[in-house]
Amino acid sequence: EAEEKVRYLESHPPIVQDGNNIHIGRIEDEELRRNISISYEIVTPADTRLHAHSGSGSVRAANLSREAEVSTGSGSIELDGIGGGVRASTGSGSIRASRVAGGFTGRTGSGNVEVDHTAAGNDEIDTGSGSVEVRGLRGSLRVRTGSGGIRAQGEPGGDWRMHTGSGTITVHLPPQAAFELQARTSSGHGRTTHENTVEGILSPRELHGKAR
């Protein structure tokens, strides 16, 4: 029976084209898709708009000149050379996005998230358990992780808000950056190498001040 299913799908691949829209992977017959797993390698023009979803499996995409939206129920996501904003989510797995020319929104139930930017945009990242690293950001930032460290480098174009239940937060800003700092830790220490004008609070576990 399994061999029959494979032969049928080989001769009737689940690919439907409607004008410039191509739908890949939808198998309507529930019995036919039972115990079947298919991997796809797709080559398209760079100007393709990508919307990819996998029930269980990894997704990799590279060298697209437009935005991308990718999700998987369980598996890692790897993106490289995306010429627009990115939305990526996985129930369990890591997310890595390099050379992103826009904002990034990423969520994973469990896994690390790593992003580096080539153009301005705003980031919003959530992970239940895992570390987060953001590089080259020019915009606002919101990061939350239940357990894991956070590293962020770039130029603020809005508020940067970062929270971790357990882990170290490290922020690298240009020496000339002007910003207001509010940092607090329940367990650990806070330290800044920027010259700050203190406004009320300066202690090992809490910092409030302005850098000019």
C-alpha positions as CSV (number, residue, x, y, z in Angstrom):
1,E,0.0,0.0,0.0
2,A,2.8,2.4,0.9
3,E,4.5,1.8,-2.5
4,E,1.2,2.3,-4.3
5,K,0.8,5.7,-2.6
6,V,4.3,6.7,-3.5
7,R,3.8,5.7,-7.2
8,Y,0.5,7.6,-7.3
9,L,2.1,10.8,-5.8
10,E,5.0,10.6,-8.2
11,S,2.6,10.5,-11.2
12,H,0.1,13.0,-9.6
13,P,2.3,15.5,-7.6
14,P,0.4,17.8,-5.3
15,I,1.3,21.0,-7.3
16,V,-1.4,23.3,-8.6
17,Q,-0.7,26.5,-10.5
18,D,-3.3,29.3,-10.9
19,G,-1.8,32.1,-12.9
20,N,1.2,33.3,-11.0
21,N,0.2,31.5,-7.8
22,I,1.7,28.0,-7.2
23,H,0.3,25.8,-4.4
24,I,2.6,23.0,-3.4
25,G,2.0,20.1,-1.0
26,R,-1.8,20.1,-0.4
27,I,-3.1,16.5,-0.4
28,E,-6.9,16.5,0.0
29,D,-7.3,12.8,0.4
30,E,-6.7,12.0,4.1
31,E,-6.0,8.4,3.5
32,L,-3.5,9.2,0.8
33,R,-1.5,11.5,3.0
34,R,-1.4,9.1,6.0
35,N,2.1,8.0,6.9
36,I,3.5,10.0,3.9
37,S,6.3,12.5,4.1
38,I,7.5,14.6,1.2
39,S,10.5,16.9,1.0
40,Y,10.5,19.7,-1.7
41,E,13.3,21.7,-3.2
42,I,11.9,24.6,-5.0
43,V,13.8,27.1,-7.3
44,T,11.9,30.3,-8.2
45,P,12.7,33.8,-9.5
46,A,14.2,36.1,-6.8
47,D,11.1,38.3,-7.0
48,T,8.8,35.5,-5.6
49,R,6.7,36.2,-2.5
50,L,7.2,33.3,-0.1
51,H,4.5,31.8,2.2
52,A,5.7,28.4,3.4
53,H,4.2,26.1,6.1
54,S,5.3,22.6,7.1
55,G,3.4,20.5,9.6
56,S,6.6,18.8,10.7
57,G,9.9,19.5,9.1
58,S,12.6,22.1,8.6
59,V,12.2,25.0,6.1
60,R,15.2,26.7,4.4
61,A,14.9,29.7,2.0
62,A,17.5,31.9,0.4
63,N,18.1,34.8,-2.0
64,L,14.6,36.3,-2.3
65,S,14.1,40.0,-3.0
66,R,10.7,40.3,-1.3
67,E,9.3,39.6,2.2
68,A,8.9,36.0,3.5
69,E,6.5,34.3,5.9
70,V,7.5,30.9,7.1
71,S,6.0,28.5,9.8
72,T,6.4,24.9,10.8
73,G,4.8,22.9,13.6
74,S,8.1,21.3,14.5
75,G,11.5,21.9,12.9
76,S,14.1,24.5,12.4
77,I,13.9,27.6,10.0
78,E,16.9,28.9,8.1
79,L,16.6,32.1,6.0
80,D,19.4,33.9,4.1
81,G,19.3,36.9,1.9
82,I,15.7,38.1,2.3
83,G,15.0,41.4,0.6
84,G,12.1,42.4,2.9
85,G,10.5,41.8,6.3
86,V,10.4,38.3,7.7
87,R,7.7,36.5,9.8
88,A,8.9,33.1,11.1
89,S,7.4,30.8,13.7
90,T,8.0,27.2,14.8
91,G,6.4,25.1,17.6
92,S,9.8,23.6,18.5
93,G,13.1,24.4,16.8
94,S,15.6,27.1,16.2
95,I,15.3,30.1,13.8
96,R,18.2,31.6,12.0
97,A,17.8,34.5,9.6
98,S,20.8,36.2,8.0
99,R,21.0,39.3,5.7
100,V,17.4,40.4,6.4
101,A,16.6,43.7,4.7
102,G,13.7,44.7,6.9
103,G,12.0,43.9,10.2
104,F,11.8,40.5,11.8
105,T,9.0,38.8,13.8
106,G,9.9,35.4,15.2
107,R,8.4,33.0,17.7
108,T,9.4,29.5,18.8
109,G,8.2,27.4,21.6
110,S,11.7,26.1,22.3
111,G,14.8,27.0,20.4
112,N,17.4,29.7,19.8
113,V,16.7,32.7,17.5
114,E,19.5,34.5,15.6
115,V,19.0,37.4,13.3
116,D,21.2,39.9,11.4
117,H,20.1,42.8,9.4
118,T,21.2,44.7,6.3
119,A,18.4,47.3,6.4
120,A,16.3,49.2,9.0
121,G,13.3,47.5,10.6
122,N,11.7,46.7,13.9
123,D,12.1,43.3,15.6
124,E,9.7,41.3,17.9
125,I,11.0,38.0,19.2
126,D,9.5,35.4,21.6
127,T,11.0,32.0,22.6
128,G,9.8,29.8,25.5
129,S,13.3,28.5,26.1
130,G,16.4,29.5,24.2
131,S,18.9,32.3,23.6
132,V,18.3,35.3,21.3
133,E,20.9,37.2,19.3
134,V,20.2,40.3,17.1
135,R,22.8,42.1,15.0
136,G,22.8,45.2,12.9
137,L,19.4,46.3,14.1
138,R,18.2,49.9,13.2
139,G,14.8,50.2,14.7
140,S,12.8,49.1,17.8
141,L,13.2,45.8,19.6
142,R,11.1,43.6,21.9
143,V,12.6,40.3,23.1
144,R,11.2,37.9,25.6
145,T,12.6,34.5,26.5
146,G,11.6,32.2,29.4
147,S,15.1,30.9,29.8
148,G,18.2,32.0,27.9
149,G,20.6,34.9,27.2
150,I,19.9,37.9,25.0
151,R,22.5,39.7,22.9
152,A,21.5,42.8,20.9
153,Q,23.7,45.0,18.7
154,G,22.6,48.0,16.6
155,E,21.3,51.5,16.6
156,P,18.0,52.1,18.5
157,G,15.2,53.6,16.3
158,G,12.7,53.2,19.1
159,D,12.4,51.5,22.4
160,W,14.4,48.3,23.1
161,R,12.7,46.1,25.6
162,M,14.3,42.8,26.7
163,H,13.2,40.3,29.3
164,T,14.6,36.9,30.3
165,G,13.4,34.6,33.1
166,S,17.0,33.3,33.5
167,G,20.0,34.5,31.5
168,T,22.3,37.3,30.7
169,I,21.4,40.4,28.7
170,T,24.2,42.1,26.7
171,V,23.6,45.2,24.6
172,H,26.1,46.8,22.2
173,L,25.4,50.4,21.1
174,P,27.5,52.9,19.1
175,P,29.6,55.1,21.4
176,Q,27.7,58.2,20.3
177,A,24.3,56.7,21.0
178,A,21.9,58.7,23.2
179,F,19.4,56.6,25.1
180,E,17.5,56.2,28.4
181,L,18.4,53.1,30.3
182,Q,16.1,51.1,32.7
183,A,17.5,47.8,33.7
184,R,16.7,45.4,36.6
185,T,17.6,41.9,37.6
186,S,16.2,39.7,40.3
187,S,19.3,37.5,40.3
188,G,22.6,38.9,38.9
189,H,24.3,42.2,38.3
190,G,23.8,45.1,35.9
191,R,26.7,47.1,34.4
192,T,27.1,49.7,31.7
193,T,30.3,51.0,30.0
194,H,28.5,54.1,28.7
195,E,28.8,57.4,30.6
196,N,25.4,57.9,32.3
197,T,23.6,60.8,33.9
198,V,22.0,59.0,36.8
199,E,18.3,59.7,37.6
200,G,17.6,58.4,41.1
201,I,18.8,54.7,41.0
202,L,22.2,53.2,40.7
203,S,22.8,49.8,42.3
204,P,24.3,46.4,41.3
205,R,20.8,45.1,40.5
206,E,19.0,48.2,39.1
207,L,20.1,51.0,36.7
208,H,18.1,54.0,35.7
209,G,19.8,56.8,33.8
210,K,20.4,58.6,30.5
211,A,23.4,58.3,28.2
212,R,24.1,61.4,26.0
